């Protein structure tokens, strides 16, 4: 036998460009043919440090039997060789039954056929990659030359397996790097936050070949359109299991998994693997990322390696980026609120400066107007005018009077008058006002219903101003009903933020207020009346606000409007005491 | 019978003219001042039964002038007459004997003058 020739072929193949598995299989066939071993098998070391029979020569019969069980390092002959990293050689006389492993029951019948066995470790100086098993039925013994050849072969095979390992792990690392770089790209993109989260779920699911990947945010502090972002479909029977697992991961602050997740009760499908990892930012848990993997991936992930490591890494990697995304949302919310507040402020400021400007203009106009009106009147008195001239002067006088009353309203609106507070019995005040109004004959067809609280406390208020408020509202009601209908005036006690208030309600049957009018009802210079300049309710609102109260308008379209005036109330005994 | 003397204080020339003509028609004797300082000077030299005082004036406004007048002579009768209606509710305007909102319709002012003078 020309061993040099055999080794030459083996080295040629070992250094070829063939697939790793093809290289190993080809070498095993050469060994089988050239050295006359019917069985040439290679065990490899799995990630869980167990040995499984992975490669065989073409004519092997033992492969199927040995492939049934993965032996531990140290278990049986194969395990012993792996543990001691030294070869063992046997003849049929001294080979241990079942190769020293009870689980190989199928070997009982076939093992006696073989006369010699060789077991060699596949290792380099530092790592063990597997075990080579060779068996022959035709040889009486294995010569020392053959042992040397087998030893060289096993070194060569060890080298190929090491390359294989390196290739696998570098492939994995490339995948991981690609995934992380993709995630990084997404996290730093200008995508909308929900699109970012959806994409993270998608990439995670794709990378790990998962049934689904779902990100759930656990953030009360943020307003967000939705809290869950899923790639794939969570079958409805699994929803509960997913939620439970997510909650557990949140509670423990560490990854949790279950291997018995099922799509349905009594389903014949194999159980699925569910894995939930908390997404932890600097000082808080932002949420969870949960994966559902098919059965064949289960082994790796359950063993705290590989994919599980990758999921953890993804969770860590996205946490800071995700926090930024969430802070962006929070910032956006805050900015929007700030913008709203600013708009309101500007609106108020505009109203205020507009008011001041108007007061100045009104004042400047008032004086010349008085002069015009005053001298016109003098003209009317002293000059001899014909009928037309007299009419013209009369018109000027009337228009001046109208302008004056407008200016008076404006000047009254914009200047804040100090309040003259006194204790006031609001029921009495209302009676007084209603008596005055009702005694006018235009009120003849107005029915007034009173619903007073007899024990109403006093209000501390500027009676003249508050009187103006009630008159304004009652006149509005009167005009809304066009002089005919029912006005219901009621009083009651109430509280707002634990402070005592009294509420005066004035309800009319005037058909209500249209929504467009409703929005502007307290705006100065807004009016629906042909006469009037719209300051009545604006002034009323201002007066009540100065009193620390509020006016509420409730509209009942088709029926009427309800105005409720809230004023801070005093205890009934204050005045008497 | 001696004529009743009224001092009109207003920074607007035409208002002074209008009020003067209207009030002279009523039989009053009218003195004119265009600001608070002038008014105080005139009150030093001459006696007036009544001062009709505008509020918004440059330099010393009507309320300040009113206080100065009352400091010198608590009995001096003063009517405030301003375009601003809301000063009626201002405590500081209470020192005056009356308050009239300026208007082309002079009846209110004339009635108030009569009331204050008790004629």
Boltz contact constraints between the chains, C-beta under 6 A:
constraints:
  - contact:
      token1: [A, 363]
      token2: [B, 83]
      max_distance: 6.0
  - contact:
      token1: [A, 366]
      token2: [B, 83]
      max_distance: 6.0
  - contact:
      token1: [A, 367]
      token2: [B, 12]
      max_distance: 6.0
  - contact:
      token1: [A, 367]
      token2: [B, 15]
      max_distance: 6.0
  - contact:
      token1: [A, 370]
      token2: [B, 102]
      max_distance: 6.0
  - contact:
      token1: [A, 370]
      token2: [B, 104]
      max_distance: 6.0
  - contact:
      token1: [A, 371]
      token2: [B, 14]
      max_distance: 6.0
  - contact:
      token1: [A, 371]
      token2: [B, 15]
      max_distance: 6.0
  - contact:
      token1: [A, 371]
      token2: [B, 18]
      max_distance: 6.0
  - contact:
      token1: [A, 373]
      token2: [B, 104]
      max_distance: 6.0
  - contact:
      token1: [A, 374]
      token2: [B, 18]
      max_distance: 6.0
  - contact:
      token1: [A, 374]
      token2: [B, 104]
      max_distance: 6.0
  - contact:
      token1: [A, 400]
      token2: [B, 104]
      max_distance: 6.0
  - contact:
      token1: [A, 404]
      token2: [B, 103]
      max_distance: 6.0
  - contact:
      token1: [A, 408]
      token2: [B, 85]
      max_distance: 6.0
  - contact:
      token1: [A, 411]
      token2: [B, 84]
      max_distance: 6.0
  - contact:
      token1: [A, 411]
      token2: [B, 85]
      max_distance: 6.0
  - contact:
      token1: [A, 412]
      token2: [B, 85]
      max_distance: 6.0
  - contact:
      token1: [A, 412]
      token2: [B, 86]
      max_distance: 6.0
  - contact:
      token1: [A, 415]
      token2: [B, 86]
      max_distance: 6.0
  - contact:
      token1: [A, 417]
      token2: [B, 86]
      max_distance: 6.0
  - contact:
      token1: [A, 417]
      token2: [B, 89]
      max_distance: 6.0
